[in-house]
Amino acid sequence: MVGFYFIGFGSLSLVAGTNLGSGGGGRSSAVLVWTFFLVFRENSFLSTVVRVQTDRGHKVVSTGPYHYVRHPMYAAMLIFVIGTPLLLGSWYGILVGMIFVAGFARRAVLEERMLRKELPGYEEYMKEVKFRIIPFFW
């Protein structure tokens, strides 16, 4: 997956005429990939569908990036959907990215509502980790 990510960003840099390795784009790409790595390493219960996996002994994960925000994958995607249009200089892309950000925010709220009801210990985790997606903000 990481390889495809770098191939995709390499293609974007050629199209946009930028060199991602020498500026902020390269650093932000590295931060994004590192965040994805940490999230996948810490949480073996990640799924595209919001559900409690009782058959696999689903429990609250509060280590790694989950120690700082409750939804680190959404935080990484926020960097991607806003950072990529900024890197490419596309104001229309930023507008589309904002639609995705609103979708992530809504999904995070709905996901937490379900986890509070169905996942033991999630209520305490929410008290311990105050921020959903953006540290010190929301």
Secondary structure, DSSP 8 states (H G I E B T S, - for coil): -HHHHHHHHHHHHHHHT--TTTSHHHHHHHHHHHHHHHHHHH-TT--SS----GGGT-----SGGGGT-S-HHHHHHHHHHHHHHHHHT-HHHHHHHHHHHHHHHHHHHHHHHHHHHHSTTHHHHHHHS--SSSTTT-
